[in-house]
Amino acid sequence: MPDFDLLIRGAQPFPEIGIADGKIASFSGGSSREDIDATGLHVFPGVIDSHVHFNEPGRTDWEGIETGARALAAGGGTLFFDMPLNAYPPTCDAESFDLKLAAAQKKSITDFAFWGGLVPGNLDKLEELSARGVIGFKAFMANSGIEDFSCVNDATLREGMKRAAKLKLPVAVHAESETLTSKLAREKIAAGKTSIRDYLDSRPVAAELDAIRRAIGLAGETGCALHVVHVSSGEGVALIAAAKKSGVDVSCETCPHYLVLTEDDMEKLGAVAKCAPPLRPASVQESLWRQLLAGNITTIGSDHSPSPPELKTDQSFFKVWGGISGVQHTLPLLLTEGRVNRGAALSLITDLLSASVARRFKIPNKGQIAFGFDADFALVDLNQTFTVAKDGLFYRHRQSPYVGRALTGRVVQTILRGQTVFKDGRIVSTPAGRLVKPKP
């Protein structure tokens, strides 16, 4: 009888990985039912993208779990955390959770987890969402852009954090000041100033810093674990690092687009590069990289937030849908901009995309290539350069600000619990994803 179901041979830095029953069983040779010759490739733990908007149910025409999970797998991803908004109904109670779960079980080729919503009026639903297995609760401190997912004021956020702390779950916040951003936007629009530059000016770094300070204060007061998503500035990361050092249970995420694109790219590319917080000047981007290389960023998530092309065409840039499609290229972007261009260690990239995500959100047996862990891998040719092409995108709508960009580090094969789901540019698996819950 073979020792393993699968044996991966020749990859670096693990030349022999034996897999049995979907788990990593050995790092030495043996017999197996199937061998993979990975000579010349590097093996990473599967990417865990803790921030995606796949918009199902209700807005599947924007993306959908099927196409979103396929794109994730094509980029070396094996687990996603879907955000509660942009789905309709948003995931703000047990019933809406069950609707999303049914869709994911039917359609996802990767494993999945769900964020629950924290919005005005649903505080009494947090406990039932926790019982269903949400990874945490997401709140907006500024307008979300979706009418059915309202932003919270400080009083609601404080009470939500108190309840989340009792449930031992984190609260993730979109940290921008609603007071400041809405005031600046109203002034611009009233003056007929609706260009890309006007939009950029309406969402300054100061708005991010104000919200981060308030969220940190509330987290410290309530004892809640806080995760600040898509931090766009080094100053914001520095605030979080200082608060963590002082004893607040706080972590932060940034996104590939803040690390590889600037506001100049937004003015050049237009709507396909619109996001909130917006892209920043090169000097702010450099400060973000300094914080990343210093180890002060906890996770990197794509914040994949697609839409149909028609939502990207309004003459007023304020009305254009703000979301970047990027889930497919998170790992190659970090390998190119981090490893090739800035000398970042592979261990740092691995931590930001996998191990640290699993640690922060208490995901058992994921995120590391270690004995007994799930056999989730991305096999990558670190030396192969390729150009992102529209016809190579797995998204429902083939639009991305990275089209035409040359990247180094091609994902050759993605393996989920010992089964290949993506290989040589093709999806080769039927849906087999499972719900992942945090460890109690």
Phi, psi and omega per residue, in radians:
M1 nan 2.328 -3.131
P2 -1.061 2.606 3.107
D3 -1.208 -0.606 -3.012
F4 -2.358 2.785 2.981
D5 -1.338 -0.604 -3.097
L6 -2.542 2.471 3.047
L7 -2.264 2.108 3.077
I8 -1.701 2.100 -3.051
R9 -2.017 2.453 2.912
G10 1.598 -0.131 -3.131
A11 -1.338 2.726 3.021
Q12 -1.860 2.507 0.054
P13 -1.671 0.335 -3.139
F14 -2.154 1.605 -3.041
P15 -1.145 -0.368 3.125
E16 -2.396 2.113 3.041
I17 -2.281 2.010 3.102
G18 -1.706 2.355 -3.055
I19 -2.149 2.308 3.081
A20 -2.416 2.320 3.134
D21 0.936 0.641 3.075
G22 1.374 0.049 -3.107
K23 -2.025 2.732 3.031
I24 -1.306 2.074 -3.008
A25 -1.928 -0.350 -3.054
S26 -2.878 2.736 3.000
F27 -2.117 0.450 3.060
S28 -2.287 2.948 -3.022
G29 -1.226 3.062 3.135
G30 2.901 -3.016 3.099
S31 -1.671 2.694 -3.098
S32 -2.645 2.774 3.071
R33 -1.248 -0.539 -3.110
E34 -2.469 2.416 3.057
D35 -2.024 2.519 2.969
I36 -2.078 2.141 3.058
D37 -1.535 1.849 -3.093
A38 -1.889 0.467 3.129
T39 -1.000 2.301 3.140
G40 1.513 -0.013 -3.135
L41 -1.937 2.769 3.060
H42 -1.876 2.370 3.128
V43 -1.791 2.155 3.069
F44 -1.907 2.672 2.887
P45 -1.101 2.595 -3.140
G46 -0.968 2.446 3.113
V47 -1.129 2.343 3.014
I48 -1.892 1.892 -3.131
D49 -1.681 1.852 -3.036
S50 -1.506 0.181 -3.074
H51 -2.623 1.548 3.052
V52 -2.328 2.719 3.032
H53 -2.123 1.697 3.127
F54 -1.665 -0.135 2.826
N55 1.124 0.579 3.110
E56 -2.237 2.396 0.069
P57 -1.432 3.011 2.949
G58 1.722 -0.655 3.117
R59 -2.273 0.762 -3.117
T60 -1.094 -0.428 3.107
D61 -1.199 -0.213 3.058
W62 -1.440 -0.652 3.070
E63 -2.766 -1.360 -3.102
G64 1.733 2.648 -3.101
I65 -1.152 -0.657 -3.092
E66 -1.057 -0.944 -3.111
T67 -1.261 -0.627 3.130
G68 -1.113 -0.781 3.139
A69 -1.175 -0.613 3.081
R70 -1.110 -0.737 3.114
A71 -1.129 -0.704 3.082
L72 -1.025 -0.826 -3.132
A73 -1.088 -0.667 3.125
A74 -1.117 -0.366 3.097
G75 -1.745 0.248 3.126
G76 1.531 0.213 -3.104
G77 -1.598 2.525 -3.130
T78 -2.220 -0.099 -3.127
L79 -2.681 2.308 3.058
F80 -2.186 2.644 2.994
F81 -1.913 1.987 -3.095
D82 -1.530 2.333 3.139
M83 -1.311 2.716 -3.029
P84 -1.325 -0.439 -3.058
L85 -1.653 2.877 -3.017
N86 1.415 -0.393 2.860
A87 -1.272 2.695 3.056
Y88 -2.368 1.987 0.066
P89 -1.309 2.669 3.069
P90 -1.128 2.738 -3.029
T91 -1.413 1.370 -3.049
C92 -2.093 0.100 3.059
D93 -2.779 3.070 -3.067
A94 -1.103 -0.673 -3.111
E95 -1.100 -0.755 3.135
S96 -1.234 -0.572 3.042
F97 -1.053 -0.790 -3.104
D98 -1.109 -0.635 3.099
L99 -1.105 -0.772 3.138
K100 -1.181 -0.700 3.136
L101 -1.056 -0.763 -3.141
A102 -1.076 -0.698 3.125
A103 -1.165 -0.759 -3.103
A104 -1.174 -0.708 3.124
Q105 -1.092 -0.517 -3.119
K106 -1.457 -0.521 -2.886
K107 -2.109 -0.304 -2.969
S108 -1.530 2.272 3.039
I109 -1.571 -0.048 3.054
T110 -2.110 2.896 3.026
D111 -1.228 2.845 -3.007
F112 -2.640 2.713 2.997
A113 -2.456 2.850 -3.067
F114 -2.223 2.397 2.884
W115 -1.434 2.531 2.952
G116 -1.700 2.737 3.141
G117 -1.505 2.583 2.970
L118 -2.149 1.802 -3.050
V119 -2.362 2.839 3.053
P120 -0.977 2.234 3.077
G121 1.707 -0.118 -3.119
N122 -2.052 0.293 -3.094
L123 -1.016 -0.576 3.131
D124 -1.311 -0.086 3.140
K125 -1.714 -0.118 -3.075
L126 -1.117 -0.648 -3.121
E127 -1.141 -0.716 3.140
E128 -1.239 -0.546 3.044
L129 -1.170 -0.689 3.082
S130 -1.073 -0.731 3.135
A131 -1.110 -0.522 3.116
R132 -1.308 -0.413 3.090
G133 1.945 0.447 3.108
V134 -1.093 2.695 -3.109
I135 -1.390 -0.338 -3.092
G136 2.857 -2.940 -3.083
F137 -2.161 2.390 -3.108
K138 -1.898 2.304 3.095
A139 -2.276 2.590 3.052
F140 -1.835 2.284 3.049
M141 -1.681 0.016 3.039
A142 -2.434 2.948 -3.135
N143 -0.945 2.250 -3.091
S144 -1.390 -0.276 -3.055
G145 1.521 -0.081 3.137
I146 -2.113 2.164 -3.043
E147 -1.099 -0.524 -3.065
D148 -1.573 0.198 3.062
F149 -2.400 1.584 -3.015
S150 -1.411 2.669 3.072
C151 -1.349 2.826 -3.099
V152 -1.853 2.594 2.941
N153 -1.548 3.080 -3.058
D154 -1.126 -0.583 -3.129
A155 -1.151 -0.768 3.124
T156 -1.171 -0.716 3.135
L157 -1.121 -0.713 3.113
R158 -1.050 -0.841 -3.131
E159 -1.146 -0.684 3.090
G160 -1.096 -0.701 3.112
M161 -1.140 -0.679 3.102
K162 -1.027 -0.794 -3.103
R163 -1.237 -0.667 3.108
A164 -1.115 -0.674 3.125
A165 -1.078 -0.724 3.107
K166 -1.133 -0.572 3.123
L167 -1.464 -0.079 3.140
K168 1.031 0.758 3.094
L169 -2.207 2.593 -3.139
P170 -1.378 2.769 2.954
V171 -1.959 2.217 3.058
A172 -1.764 2.384 -3.130
V173 -2.167 2.441 2.855
H174 -1.458 1.897 -2.968
A175 -1.746 1.596 2.912
E176 -2.483 2.506 -3.139
S177 -1.276 2.052 3.090
E178 -1.141 -0.687 -3.131
T179 -1.036 -0.833 -3.082
L180 -1.284 -0.818 -3.070
T181 -1.170 -0.689 3.140
S182 -1.203 -0.648 3.105
K183 -1.109 -0.846 -3.120
L184 -1.132 -0.682 3.133
A185 -1.143 -0.756 3.121
R186 -1.051 -0.751 -3.127
E187 -1.116 -0.754 3.136
K188 -1.097 -0.863 -3.083
I189 -1.119 -0.715 3.131
A190 -1.084 -0.521 3.132
A191 -1.561 0.079 -3.134
G192 1.301 0.333 -3.128
K193 -1.747 1.722 -3.015
T194 -2.254 0.449 -3.120
S195 -1.418 3.064 3.057
I196 -1.017 -0.784 -3.135
R197 -1.065 -0.672 3.136
D198 -1.154 -0.711 3.092
Y199 -1.080 -0.812 3.107
L200 -0.979 -0.762 -3.107
D201 -1.199 -0.373 -3.102
S202 -1.440 -0.161 -3.121
R203 -2.266 1.210 -3.067
P204 -1.278 2.878 3.066
V205 -0.992 -0.581 -3.141
A206 -0.994 -0.598 3.125
A207 -1.172 -0.641 3.084
E208 -1.182 -0.800 -3.092
L209 -1.113 -0.695 3.114
D210 -1.048 -0.815 -3.112
A211 -1.191 -0.695 3.119
I212 -1.057 -0.782 3.133
R213 -1.033 -0.775 -3.114
R214 -1.172 -0.721 3.131
A215 -1.124 -0.723 3.105
I216 -1.088 -0.748 3.121
G217 -1.056 -0.751 3.133
L218 -1.184 -0.668 3.115
A219 -1.126 -0.750 3.103
G220 -1.112 -0.667 -3.135
E221 -1.182 -0.683 -3.016
T222 -1.692 -0.236 -3.070
G223 1.319 0.334 -3.125
C224 -1.462 2.499 2.982
A225 -1.315 2.192 -3.072
L226 -1.996 2.379 3.049
H227 -2.221 2.028 -3.127
V228 -1.629 2.044 -3.058
V229 -1.531 2.812 3.099
H230 0.600 0.950 3.047
V231 -1.191 2.267 -2.994
S232 -1.859 -0.030 -3.033
S233 -2.373 2.582 3.037
G234 -1.084 -0.605 3.105
E235 -1.065 -0.708 3.120
G236 -1.114 -0.767 3.105
V237 -1.091 -0.702 -3.134
A238 -1.084 -0.689 3.074
L239 -1.040 -0.764 -3.108
I240 -1.189 -0.741 3.123
A241 -1.077 -0.700 3.135
A242 -1.176 -0.714 3.125
A243 -1.138 -0.704 3.110
K244 -1.085 -0.731 3.132
K245 -1.110 -0.522 -3.124
S246 -1.460 -0.070 3.055
G247 1.993 -0.054 3.092
V248 -1.327 2.395 3.127
D249 -1.443 1.470 -3.042
V250 -2.354 2.484 3.092
S251 -2.403 3.004 -3.133
C252 -2.578 2.749 3.101
E253 -2.132 2.546 2.824
T254 -2.170 3.128 -3.030
C255 -2.228 2.700 3.140
P256 -0.963 -0.644 -3.067
H257 -1.142 -0.503 3.080
Y258 -1.309 -0.359 -3.107
L259 -1.613 -0.356 -3.071
V260 -2.128 -0.286 3.138
L261 -2.076 2.639 3.092
T262 -2.153 3.085 3.120
E263 -1.089 -0.466 3.056
D264 -1.118 -0.639 3.087
D265 -1.168 -0.648 3.105
M266 -1.106 -0.730 3.129
E267 -1.170 -0.531 3.128
K268 -1.384 -0.782 -3.036
L269 -1.498 -0.496 3.120
G270 1.455 -2.504 -2.946
A271 -1.039 -0.546 -3.103
V272 -1.113 -0.304 -3.133
A273 -1.918 0.227 3.126
K274 -1.380 2.364 3.088
C275 -2.702 2.973 3.084
A276 -2.424 2.215 -0.121
P277 -0.941 2.715 -3.088
P278 -1.354 2.960 3.004
L279 -1.064 2.618 -2.997
R280 -1.978 2.933 3.049
P281 -1.078 2.783 -3.115
A282 -1.001 -0.625 -3.122
S283 -1.140 -0.659 3.098
V284 -1.214 -0.684 3.085
Q285 -1.051 -0.724 3.122
E286 -1.084 -0.663 3.116
S287 -1.172 -0.580 3.098
L288 -1.164 -0.750 3.097
W289 -1.083 -0.684 3.131
R290 -1.068 -0.720 3.119
Q291 -1.184 -0.676 3.115
L292 -1.095 -0.861 -3.102
L293 -1.184 -0.367 3.079
A294 -1.450 -0.090 3.105
G295 1.507 0.337 -3.062
N296 -1.667 -0.027 3.054
I297 -1.799 2.382 -3.021
T298 -1.533 -0.821 -3.063
T299 -2.463 2.796 2.961
I300 -2.154 2.194 3.081
G301 -2.191 2.690 -3.046
S302 -1.303 -0.449 -2.929
D303 0.852 0.785 3.109
H304 -1.080 1.998 -3.066
S305 -2.422 1.388 -3.024
P306 -1.439 3.003 3.036
S307 -2.758 2.836 3.002
P308 -1.075 2.625 -3.097
P309 -0.975 -0.562 -3.086
E310 -1.148 -0.360 3.090
L311 -1.428 0.004 -3.140
K312 -1.910 0.323 -2.956
T313 -2.121 0.068 -3.086
D314 -1.155 2.561 3.131
Q315 -1.163 -0.552 3.054
S316 -1.502 2.139 -3.119
F317 -1.182 -0.348 3.084
F318 -1.197 -0.461 -3.098
K319 -1.615 -0.211 3.106
V320 -1.160 2.445 3.107
W321 -1.088 2.319 -3.125
G322 -1.735 1.711 3.112
G323 -2.978 2.441 -3.105
I324 -1.895 2.353 3.048
S325 -1.571 2.001 -3.038
G326 -2.639 0.052 -2.990
V327 -1.064 -0.432 -3.049
Q328 -1.349 -0.321 -2.966
H329 -2.183 0.303 -3.136
T330 -0.998 -0.883 -3.108
L331 -1.147 -0.886 3.102
P332 -1.043 -0.612 3.110
L333 -1.126 -0.748 3.129
L334 -1.211 -0.645 3.099
L335 -1.135 -0.683 -3.112
T336 -1.288 -0.970 -3.041
E337 -1.328 -0.573 -3.123
G338 -1.520 -1.072 -3.056
R339 -1.258 -0.907 -3.026
V340 -1.274 -0.840 -3.014
N341 -1.516 -0.416 -3.044
R342 -2.226 0.014 3.082
G343 1.274 0.368 3.116
A344 -1.134 2.456 3.130
A345 -1.212 2.519 3.082
L346 -1.050 -0.585 3.134
S347 -1.092 -0.624 3.104
L348 -1.179 -0.777 3.131
I349 -1.087 -0.771 3.116
T350 -1.041 -0.741 -3.121
D351 -1.119 -0.819 -3.083
L352 -1.129 -0.567 -3.042
L353 -1.699 -0.229 -3.043
S354 -2.476 -1.245 -2.962
A355 -1.069 -0.805 -3.105
S356 -1.195 -0.543 3.091
V357 -1.111 -0.843 -3.136
A358 -1.097 -0.698 3.130
R359 -1.119 -0.863 -3.051
R360 -1.091 -0.662 -3.056
F361 -1.804 0.238 2.999
K362 0.989 0.825 3.117
I363 -1.596 1.998 -3.094
P364 -1.311 2.459 2.969
N365 1.095 0.503 3.092
K366 -2.308 2.738 2.950
G367 1.597 -0.093 3.136
Q368 -2.402 2.660 2.981
I369 -1.653 1.599 -3.037
A370 -2.572 2.699 -3.107
F371 -0.988 2.286 3.107
G372 1.516 -0.170 3.122
F373 -1.419 2.783 3.079
D374 -1.024 2.459 -3.118
A375 -1.447 1.237 3.131
D376 -1.875 2.060 -3.040
F377 -2.429 2.665 2.877
A378 -2.081 2.119 3.061
L379 -1.676 2.127 -2.938
V380 -2.236 2.359 2.964
D381 -1.547 1.779 -3.049
L382 -1.181 -0.317 -3.045
N383 -1.762 -0.116 -3.074
Q384 -1.519 2.191 3.074
T385 -1.717 2.403 3.107
F386 -2.483 2.798 3.106
T387 -1.873 2.248 3.129
V388 -1.117 2.131 -3.092
A389 -2.042 2.516 -3.128
K390 -1.002 -0.740 -3.088
D391 -1.305 -0.071 3.069
G392 -1.705 -0.016 3.132
L393 -1.402 2.433 3.124
F394 -1.659 0.027 -3.120
Y395 -1.160 2.733 3.038
R396 -1.061 -0.704 3.093
H397 -2.014 2.036 -2.984
R398 -1.430 1.255 3.095
Q399 -2.352 2.430 -3.127
S400 -2.900 2.505 3.093
P401 -1.220 -0.156 -3.103
Y402 -1.617 -0.077 3.101
V403 -1.028 2.268 -3.112
G404 1.605 -0.127 -3.122
R405 -1.501 2.355 3.077
A406 -1.476 2.240 -3.136
L407 -2.187 2.627 3.104
T408 -2.041 2.095 -3.087
G409 2.122 1.481 -3.060
R410 -1.678 2.279 3.051
V411 -1.298 2.069 -3.113
V412 -1.615 -0.675 -3.037
Q413 -2.677 2.445 3.082
T414 -2.142 2.304 -3.035
I415 -2.168 2.205 3.127
L416 -1.989 2.041 -3.131
R417 0.827 0.762 3.044
G418 1.471 0.019 3.136
Q419 -2.010 2.268 3.136
T420 -1.234 2.232 3.119
V421 -1.938 -0.406 3.136
F422 -2.478 2.373 3.127
K423 -2.691 2.238 3.029
D424 0.874 0.823 3.029
G425 1.498 0.077 -3.081
R426 -2.263 2.519 2.958
I427 -1.373 2.234 -3.036
V428 -2.171 0.387 -3.099
S429 -2.352 2.653 2.928
T430 -1.521 2.857 -3.125
P431 -0.989 2.226 -3.135
A432 -2.507 0.291 -3.084
G433 -1.208 2.648 3.136
R434 -2.186 2.627 3.040
L435 -1.218 2.284 3.092
V436 -1.915 2.294 3.136
K437 -2.060 2.679 3.089
P438 -1.224 2.646 3.100
K439 -1.255 2.289 -3.117
P440 -1.025 nan nan
